[in-house]
Amino acid sequence: MQSEQLVQIAVAALEDLKAQDITTIDVRGKTSITDFMVIASGSSSRQVKALVENVMEKVKAQGVRPLGSEGLDGGEWALLDLGDIVVHVMQVATRQFYDLERLWQGAEQSRAQHSPEQE
């Protein structure tokens, strides 16, 4: 599966459960760790966990096996490693503190489009 397709699946899974401020960062050529980072916010530890679990479920349904996950127990910041993409889901305060978007500001970033029915 292409990296771009995997990003679309992850973003759709995050949107399904009302993740906030979904950002995709293209880090190809900037790091050898991954091609894309998807960053989203959840309003509570329960939502953070549910968001990451939904992404896991959706990518597994497409035959993609996650390489690992971290932070699901705490729910402040959860990470899902899908190889070509890494999904970070954080509570708002944690996301503001670590400001991953600023760390990757030289990389191409895009925000998920919010459709009216998500309001």
C-alpha positions in Angstrom: 0.0 0.0 0.0 1.3 3.5 -0.9 2.1 5.9 1.9 -0.4 8.4 0.7 -3.2 5.8 0.8 -2.3 4.9 4.3 -2.3 8.6 5.3 -5.8 8.9 3.9 -7.0 5.8 5.8 -5.5 7.1 9.1 -7.0 10.6 8.6 -10.4 9.2 7.8 -10.3 7.0 10.9 -9.4 10.0 13.0 -12.2 12.1 11.5 -14.7 9.3 12.2 -14.2 9.8 15.9 -14.1 13.7 15.7 -10.3 14.2 16.2 -9.4 17.8 16.3 -6.9 19.8 14.2 -5.6 16.9 12.1 -2.3 17.7 10.4 -0.2 15.7 8.0 3.5 16.4 7.6 5.5 15.0 4.7 8.9 14.2 6.1 10.3 12.3 3.2 13.8 13.5 2.6 14.0 15.0 6.1 14.3 11.7 8.0 14.8 8.0 7.3 12.4 7.1 10.1 9.1 7.5 8.2 7.5 9.2 5.2 4.6 11.0 6.9 3.5 12.1 10.4 -0.1 12.5 11.2 -0.8 14.6 14.2 -4.3 15.0 15.8 -5.8 16.2 19.1 -8.2 14.4 21.4 -10.2 16.1 24.1 -9.6 13.5 26.8 -7.5 10.4 27.5 -10.4 8.2 26.6 -10.8 9.9 23.2 -7.0 9.8 22.5 -7.1 6.0 23.1 -10.2 5.5 21.0 -8.8 7.5 18.1 -5.6 5.5 18.0 -7.5 2.2 18.3 -9.8 3.2 15.5 -6.8 4.0 13.2 -5.4 0.6 14.2 -8.6 -1.2 13.3 -9.0 0.6 10.0 -5.5 -0.1 8.8 -5.6 -3.7 9.9 -8.8 -4.1 7.8 -6.7 -3.0 4.8 -4.0 -5.6 5.6 -1.5 -3.3 7.2 0.1 -4.5 10.4 1.1 -1.7 12.9 4.7 -2.0 13.9 3.9 -0.8 17.4 2.1 1.6 19.6 3.0 3.6 22.7 1.1 5.6 25.3 -2.3 4.0 25.1 -2.4 3.4 28.8 -1.9 7.0 29.8 -3.9 8.6 27.0 -2.0 12.0 27.1 0.0 11.2 24.0 -0.4 8.0 22.0 1.7 7.0 19.1 1.0 4.4 16.4 3.9 3.3 14.2 2.7 2.1 10.8 6.2 2.2 9.2 5.6 4.6 6.4 3.6 6.8 8.7 3.6 7.6 12.3 0.3 8.7 13.9 0.5 11.0 17.0 -2.6 11.7 19.0 -2.4 14.0 21.9 -4.5 15.9 24.3 -4.5 19.6 23.4 -2.3 20.9 26.2 0.3 18.1 25.5 0.3 19.0 21.8 0.8 22.7 22.5 3.7 21.9 24.8 5.6 19.6 22.4 4.6 21.5 19.3 5.7 18.9 16.8 4.6 21.0 13.9 7.2 23.6 14.8 9.9 21.0 14.9 9.1 20.0 11.3 8.3 23.4 10.0 10.6 23.0 7.0 8.5 20.0 5.9 5.3 20.3 3.8 2.3 20.3 6.2 -1.4 20.1 5.4 -4.5 20.2 7.6 -7.5 17.8 7.1 -10.4 19.6 5.5 -13.4 19.8 7.9 -16.6 18.9 6.2 -19.8 20.7 7.4 -21.4 17.5 8.8 -18.5 17.2 11.3 -19.5 20.4 13.0 
